[in-house]
Amino acid sequence: MMRAPDATSVAVRKPDGSLVVRVRAARRLAARYPWMGQPGMRGIAVLVETLSDGISSLNFSAAQAMPETTGDQKDASSLAIIATLAFSLAFGFFMFAVLPHALTLWLGGALGDEDLAGGRAVMFHLVDGVVKVLLFLGFMWGVSLMKDMRRVFEYHGAEHQAVHAFEAGLPLEVRSLNRFPTAHPRCGTAFLITVIVVSILVFAGIFPLVPVIFENKILNQVAYVLVKAPLVLPIASLAYELIRLSARLKSQVLGWLLSAPGVLFQRITTQPPDEDQQEVAIIALAAALSPALAGVGRANPESVVEFADFGEFTRWNAGPKAEVDE
């Protein structure tokens, strides 16, 4: 999946080896609601858009991977994806909010440290943050050992190589992609790591000011965990602004410091791709950058194009742009 200013795309290699790409005109929240394009809000807008695009792309890729699926089966598949997403969000909140909080409380009790046993002190949230990072790293490392997930991480690396090649002004060809690393400082992985770091600082600054909510200690800690949930959006927004800042300062020390944790973490979440995977990434990026080539415009906001092989795509990509209503 690729996002460009004017379009989003998703490319899939089907079981028979052919390639298909879906191109959609961008539907940006900031275009409809200008206030959502302002600093402090645009990160939330991008988060919502990316989540929506991700669900849609999963649906599309599942349909292409199983072309013989019936209508009822496709509906069931869509429901399964939504259910999986809901479970994933709940699991993520438990794994990276509830569990670190509980482990830090347990550690405070075991050590007899009132700060760590209270859920409000700066030290509590610094330790909670370290636990959160370790859980996240351990979880992603464990997932990376799965064969199917390793293949996903290889596609992830191919996406980054394609973006690197484009940003360097090189032609979108496999040999161009091979010149670049699989990590990219503006990756979603870098965003997640930045969110975790920002959350540590925000919680450490806010929670010492939060009063005791319930006299019952267990209920009070549950309330503290629930307070964290609505803070996710402003934290994500701040993290997004930091990622943008690191891109503007990439040649300076501050830019390197901001992007380094996310880039290092991509040693887990990206892997060297093969040529077939690079071809899929090239198609997705080229389609997102030139939606008019697929006939996408105001009169036709979505188009699906199929190719027998990468050579056919190359000829298509070099051809004249389709006439579209802009």
C-alpha positions as MATLAB code, in Angstrom:
seq = 'MMRAPDATSVAVRKPDGSLVVRVRAARRLAARYPWMGQPGMRGIAVLVETLSDGISSLNFSAAQAMPETTGDQKDASSLAIIATLAFSLAFGFFMFAVLPHALTLWLGGALGDEDLAGGRAVMFHLVDGVVKVLLFLGFMWGVSLMKDMRRVFEYHGAEHQAVHAFEAGLPLEVRSLNRFPTAHPRCGTAFLITVIVVSILVFAGIFPLVPVIFENKILNQVAYVLVKAPLVLPIASLAYELIRLSARLKSQVLGWLLSAPGVLFQRITTQPPDEDQQEVAIIALAAALSPALAGVGRANPESVVEFADFGEFTRWNAGPKAEVDE';
ca = [
       0.000    0.000    0.000;
       1.246    3.475   -0.903;
      -0.058    6.949   -0.082;
       0.742    9.924   -2.286;
      -0.653   13.488   -2.217;
      -3.313   12.775   -4.844;
      -3.985    9.064   -4.512;
      -3.590    5.852   -2.566;
      -2.852    2.490   -4.111;
      -2.492   -1.154   -3.218;
      -0.729   -3.697   -5.438;
      -1.039   -7.475   -5.134;
       0.625  -10.430   -6.837;
      -2.118  -12.974   -7.474;
      -1.674  -16.750   -7.061;
      -1.167  -17.166  -10.837;
       1.730  -14.680  -10.801;
      -0.146  -11.809  -12.442;
      -0.262   -8.374  -10.822;
      -3.194   -6.148   -9.965;
      -3.243   -2.614   -8.595;
      -6.126   -0.577   -7.249;
      -5.800    3.189   -7.412;
      -8.068    5.590   -5.517;
      -8.232    9.345   -5.591;
      -7.146   10.710   -2.230;
      -9.937   11.486    0.199;
      -8.102   13.598    2.710;
      -9.905   14.803    5.821;
      -7.952   18.054    5.694;
      -9.418   18.789    2.250;
     -12.946   18.588    3.627;
     -12.181   20.034    7.025;
      -9.264   22.506    6.768;
      -8.907   22.677   10.535;
      -7.823   19.020   10.484;
      -4.802   20.018    8.418;
      -3.438   22.274   11.134;
      -0.524   21.305   13.417;
      -1.866   19.352   16.360;
      -4.741   17.895   14.332;
      -3.137   16.669   11.109;
      -1.500   13.724   12.878;
      -4.913   12.517   14.036;
      -6.304   12.958   10.502;
      -3.457   10.933    8.983;
      -3.915    8.229   11.637;
      -7.630    7.882   10.823;
      -6.968    7.905    7.060;
      -4.213    5.311    7.337;
      -6.396    3.019    9.432;
      -9.212    3.302    6.892;
      -6.863    2.724    3.962;
      -5.332   -0.260    5.748;
      -8.653   -2.002    6.310;
      -9.691   -1.369    2.718;
      -6.353   -2.643    1.399;
      -6.598   -5.816    3.465;
     -10.052   -6.456    2.011;
      -8.807   -5.900   -1.525;
      -5.707   -8.068   -1.148;
      -7.740  -10.882    0.443;
     -10.167  -10.798   -2.487;
      -7.287  -10.969   -4.987;
      -5.538  -13.779   -3.127;
      -8.753  -15.837   -3.247;
     -10.369  -14.874   -6.584;
     -12.749  -17.850   -6.515;
     -14.350  -16.626   -3.284;
     -18.137  -16.226   -3.436;
     -20.066  -13.132   -2.373;
     -21.033  -14.633    0.988;
     -17.436  -15.683    1.599;
     -16.205  -12.171    0.775;
     -18.678  -10.699    3.256;
     -17.457  -13.160    5.870;
     -13.868  -12.228    5.037;
     -14.640   -8.524    5.506;
     -16.263   -9.218    8.854;
     -13.268  -11.342    9.848;
     -10.894   -8.464    9.021;
     -12.973   -6.014   11.072;
     -13.161   -8.488   13.967;
      -9.399   -9.051   13.754;
      -8.793   -5.305   13.800;
     -11.031   -4.848   16.847;
      -9.269   -7.710   18.633;
      -5.873   -6.288   17.668;
      -6.738   -2.869   19.105;
      -7.968   -4.452   22.338;
      -4.914   -6.706   22.530;
      -2.610   -3.761   21.827;
      -4.186   -1.718   24.622;
      -3.831   -4.618   27.037;
      -0.288   -5.466   25.970;
       1.131   -1.952   25.905;
      -1.024   -0.082   28.442;
      -2.575   -2.467   30.964;
       0.264   -5.000   31.261;
       3.155   -2.494   31.678;
       1.095   -0.616   34.297;
       0.370   -3.840   36.188;
       3.982   -5.038   36.021;
       5.262   -1.696   37.304;
       2.786   -1.825   40.201;
       3.937   -5.357   40.991;
       7.568   -4.251   40.899;
       6.773   -1.372   43.251;
       5.086   -3.743   45.694;
       7.951   -6.230   45.515;
      10.527   -3.505   46.183;
       8.411   -1.681   48.746;
       8.721    1.503   46.693;
       5.731    3.808   47.229;
       6.352    5.731   44.003;
       6.269    2.569   41.902;
       3.268    1.248   43.803;
       1.209    4.428   43.424;
       0.738    4.813   39.677;
       1.258    8.592   39.648;
       4.928    9.437   40.253;
       7.355   10.418   37.496;
       9.508    7.376   38.321;
       6.488    5.094   37.927;
       5.940    6.251   34.352;
       9.612    6.118   33.454;
       9.751    2.487   34.595;
       6.371    1.816   32.963;
       7.790    3.223   29.731;
      10.874    1.009   29.855;
       8.661   -2.038   30.437;
       6.451   -0.950   27.533;
       9.419   -0.639   25.165;
      10.803   -4.028   26.197;
       7.416   -5.696   25.698;
       7.042   -4.061   22.290;
      10.517   -5.104   21.170;
      10.034   -8.636   22.455;
       6.625   -8.978   20.835;
       7.801   -7.740   17.433;
      10.934   -9.901   17.563;
       8.808  -12.957   18.346;
       6.413  -12.143   15.515;
       9.340  -11.716   13.109;
      10.250  -15.392   13.629;
       6.975  -16.465   11.997;
       7.410  -17.394    8.341;
       4.352  -15.478    7.101;
       5.251  -12.355    9.072;
       8.813  -12.453    7.788;
       7.363  -12.272    4.278;
       5.267   -9.262    5.333;
       8.422   -7.596    6.660;
      10.157   -8.302    3.330;
       7.363   -6.483    1.494;
       7.741   -3.715    4.075;
      11.410   -3.417    3.144;
      10.558   -3.329   -0.563;
       8.138   -0.432    0.027;
      10.863    1.574    1.737;
      13.404    0.855   -0.989;
      10.941    2.087   -3.607;
      10.346    5.308   -1.659;
      14.100    5.812   -1.235;
      14.633    5.419   -4.988;
      11.866    7.892   -5.794;
      13.175   10.452   -3.297;
      16.653   10.098   -4.812;
      15.242   10.868   -8.266;
      16.119    7.428   -9.654;
      13.922    5.432  -12.028;
      11.587    2.977  -10.328;
      13.463   -0.157  -11.310;
      14.608   -3.160   -9.314;
      18.275   -2.244   -9.779;
      17.557    1.211   -8.341;
      15.869   -0.255   -5.274;
      18.832   -2.527   -4.547;
      20.975    0.535   -3.848;
      19.002    1.453   -0.740;
      18.416    0.090    2.777;
      15.095   -1.342    3.870;
      14.707    1.158    6.726;
      13.099    4.584    6.273;
      12.860    7.345    8.906;
       9.220    8.201    8.105;
       7.965    4.646    8.408;
       4.928    3.702   10.459;
       7.255    1.692   12.687;
       9.210    4.852   13.466;
       5.893    6.487   14.262;
       4.993    3.736   16.747;
       8.320    4.001   18.540;
       7.947    7.791   18.679;
       4.440    7.391   20.121;
       5.813    5.171   22.896;
       8.604    7.626   23.748;
       6.236   10.610   23.710;
       3.726    8.719   25.877;
       6.412    8.163   28.511;
       7.140   11.888   28.697;
       3.472   12.930   28.608;
       2.364   10.476   31.277;
       5.339   11.382   33.485;
       4.319   15.023   33.209;
       0.560   14.625   33.649;
      -0.018   11.854   36.166;
       1.719   13.481   39.155;
      -1.028   16.125   38.826;
      -3.886   13.599   38.674;
      -5.699   13.229   42.013;
      -6.732    9.962   43.622;
      -9.938    8.988   41.815;
     -11.142    6.082   43.967;
     -10.316    5.136   47.529;
     -10.181    1.500   46.459;
      -6.607    0.954   45.230;
      -7.518   -1.503   42.476;
     -10.310    0.695   41.091;
      -7.998    3.671   41.298;
      -5.347    1.948   39.174;
      -7.991    0.822   36.657;
      -9.106    4.449   36.411;
      -5.512    5.581   35.811;
      -5.148    3.081   32.970;
      -8.441    4.248   31.429;
      -7.287    7.872   31.644;
      -4.457    6.919   29.280;
      -6.847    5.837   26.507;
      -8.114    9.293   25.429;
      -4.553   10.642   25.651;
      -3.523    8.369   22.766;
      -4.793   10.811   20.121;
      -2.924   13.934   21.306;
       0.177   11.787   21.892;
      -0.071   10.397   18.351;
      -0.516   13.931   17.019;
       2.603   15.146   18.822;
       4.551   12.105   17.596;
       3.493   12.885   14.027;
       4.806   16.451   14.337;
       8.124   15.126   15.643;
       8.406   12.763   12.662;
       7.789   15.718   10.315;
      10.395   17.741   12.182;
      12.960   14.946   11.893;
      12.383   14.871    8.115;
      13.044   18.620    7.856;
      16.158   18.320   10.034;
      17.452   15.041    8.596;
      20.871   16.539    7.854;
      21.224   17.853   11.409;
      21.998   16.130   14.706;
      18.521   16.750   16.147;
      16.896   15.187   13.098;
      19.123   12.129   13.449;
      18.316   11.802   17.150;
      14.574   11.966   16.475;
      14.637    9.379   13.700;
      17.348    7.002   14.989;
      15.146    4.872   17.342;
      12.598    4.154   14.606;
      15.292    3.367   12.040;
      17.058    1.002   14.436;
      13.816   -0.771   15.276;
      13.273   -1.452   11.576;
      16.054   -4.002   11.790;
      13.183   -6.167   13.052;
      10.204   -4.906   11.035;
      11.895   -4.776    7.624;
      13.811   -7.533    5.867;
      15.631   -7.697    2.499;
      13.010   -8.384   -0.194;
      13.298  -10.476   -3.318;
      12.808   -9.136   -6.836;
       9.146  -10.197   -7.027;
       8.369   -8.198   -3.890;
      10.261   -5.173   -5.194;
       8.194   -5.285   -8.375;
       4.971   -5.138   -6.356;
       6.277   -2.144   -4.400;
       7.271   -0.353   -7.608;
       3.818   -0.855   -9.109;
       2.084    0.436   -5.976;
       4.251    3.561   -5.786;
       4.092    4.341   -9.506;
       0.300    4.009   -9.481;
      -0.071    6.270   -6.436;
       2.176    8.909   -8.008;
       0.385    8.859  -11.385;
      -3.301    8.099  -10.762;
      -4.240    9.667  -14.106;
      -2.374    6.851  -15.850;
      -5.012    4.489  -14.449;
      -7.801    6.849  -15.498;
      -8.453    8.088  -11.970;
      -9.844   11.599  -11.608;
     -12.933   13.440  -10.421;
     -15.261   11.534  -12.711;
     -13.645    8.199  -11.874;
     -12.303    8.121   -8.295;
     -11.212    4.475   -8.394;
      -9.685    2.112  -10.916;
      -8.284   -1.425  -10.921;
      -5.619   -2.372  -13.469;
      -4.230   -5.854  -14.040;
      -0.924   -6.908  -15.609;
       0.176  -10.330  -16.808;
       3.698   -9.612  -15.551;
       6.033   -6.786  -14.567;
       7.070   -6.237  -18.175;
       3.486   -5.386  -19.121;
       3.341   -2.903  -16.249;
       6.595   -1.286  -17.431;
       5.129   -0.748  -20.910;
       1.900    0.591  -19.405;
       3.767    2.950  -17.102;
       5.743    4.364  -20.036;
       2.631    4.983  -22.121;
       0.548    8.161  -22.521;
      -1.657    9.185  -19.636;
      -5.340    8.439  -19.862;
      -7.742   11.295  -20.489;
      -9.520   11.977  -17.246;
     -11.868   14.597  -15.955;
      -9.855   16.690  -13.512;
];
